Amino acid sequence: MSVTKDTSLQELAVLASAALESAGIRAVLSGGAAVSIYSDNAYESADLDFITSEGRKELAAAIGQLGFVSVGRSRMFEHPESNWYIEFPPGPLGFRNTYVDANEIPLLQTPYGQL
C-alpha cells in the first residue's frame, strides 16, 4: 500500500509501524498522534512520533520504503504526498523518572492492521 494525500493518520501509523517492524526496528507510537488515534481525532497532530533508539540510517532505510525522506540529517522524515511527517525521538520510552518497557505497551487492532 502506498502513501497518498488521502492516507489517514491511523493508516499511516500502521504502515510506518509495519515498515519498521519488517526492518527489525522496535518503535512505539507516542505523542499527539497516539492521542489522536485513541481519541478519534479529538486532538489533531501534525506528526507521528515513534520512540526508538535505532540509528538514523536504519530508520531512513525502513521508512524510505514508504517514500519518506530525511529532513537534513535529522530523525524527521517527510513525504511529498503525506499530510504528516514522521519523527523518531530517541528512547527509552518514559514519563519523567518512570521508564516503560516496550513489552508492556498494548497493541491496537485497527481497520488497517495492528499498531
C-alpha positions in Angstrom: 0.0 0.0 0.0 1.3 3.4 -0.8 1.1 6.8 1.0 -1.2 9.3 -0.7 -2.8 12.6 0.3 -5.9 10.5 1.3 -3.9 8.3 3.7 -5.4 8.8 7.2 -3.2 9.3 10.3 -4.2 5.9 11.7 -3.5 4.2 8.3 -0.1 6.0 8.1 0.8 4.9 11.7 0.0 1.3 10.8 2.0 1.5 7.5 5.0 3.0 9.3 4.8 0.6 12.2 4.8 -2.4 9.7 7.7 -1.0 7.7 9.7 -0.5 10.9 8.8 -4.0 12.2 9.7 -5.7 8.9 13.2 -4.0 9.2 13.6 -5.4 12.7 13.1 -2.0 14.3 11.2 -1.8 17.6 9.4 1.5 17.9 6.4 2.8 20.0 4.0 5.4 18.7 3.6 8.2 21.2 2.7 11.8 21.5 0.0 13.7 19.7 -0.6 11.0 17.0 -1.3 8.4 19.7 -3.7 10.7 21.5 -5.4 11.5 18.2 -5.9 7.8 17.3 -7.2 6.9 20.8 -9.5 9.9 20.9 -11.0 9.6 17.5 -9.2 12.8 16.4 -10.4 14.9 19.3 -6.8 16.1 19.2 -5.2 16.7 15.8 -1.5 16.1 15.4 0.9 17.3 12.7 3.3 14.4 13.1 3.8 10.8 14.2 6.4 10.3 16.9 7.9 6.8 17.1 10.2 6.3 20.1 13.2 4.2 19.3 16.9 4.0 19.9 17.6 2.8 16.4 20.0 4.8 14.3 19.0 7.4 11.7 20.5 5.4 8.8 18.4 2.3 9.7 15.3 4.4 10.1 15.8 6.0 6.7 16.1 2.7 5.1 13.0 1.3 6.7 10.7 4.4 6.3 12.2 5.1 2.9 10.3 2.1 1.6 7.1 4.2 2.0 8.6 7.2 0.2 9.7 9.2 3.3 12.9 11.1 3.1 15.0 12.6 5.8 14.9 16.3 6.6 18.6 17.1 6.6 20.5 15.0 9.0 17.6 14.8 11.5 15.5 12.0 12.7 12.5 13.6 11.0 11.1 12.3 7.7 8.6 13.8 5.2 6.7 12.5 2.3 5.5 14.7 -0.7 2.0 13.2 -0.5 1.5 12.9 3.2 -0.3 15.4 5.5 2.0 14.3 8.3 5.7 13.9 8.9 7.3 11.1 11.0 9.8 11.8 13.7 11.9 9.4 15.8 12.7 10.8 19.3 15.3 8.7 21.0 14.4 6.0 23.5 13.8 4.7 26.0 10.1 5.5 26.4 9.4 7.2 29.7 7.4 9.7 31.6 9.5 11.8 34.0 11.5 9.3 36.0 9.4 6.3 35.0 10.6 4.2 32.1 8.2 2.0 30.2 9.2 -1.4 28.9 8.2 -1.8 25.3 6.8 -5.2 26.1 4.2 -3.5 28.3 2.8 -1.4 25.5 -0.6 -2.6 24.3 -1.2 -3.3 20.7 -4.2 -1.7 19.0 -6.2 -3.5 16.3 -7.2 -1.1 13.6 -9.1 -1.5 10.3 -5.7 -1.2 8.6 -3.8 -3.7 10.7 -2.1 -3.9 14.1 -0.5 -0.8 15.6 
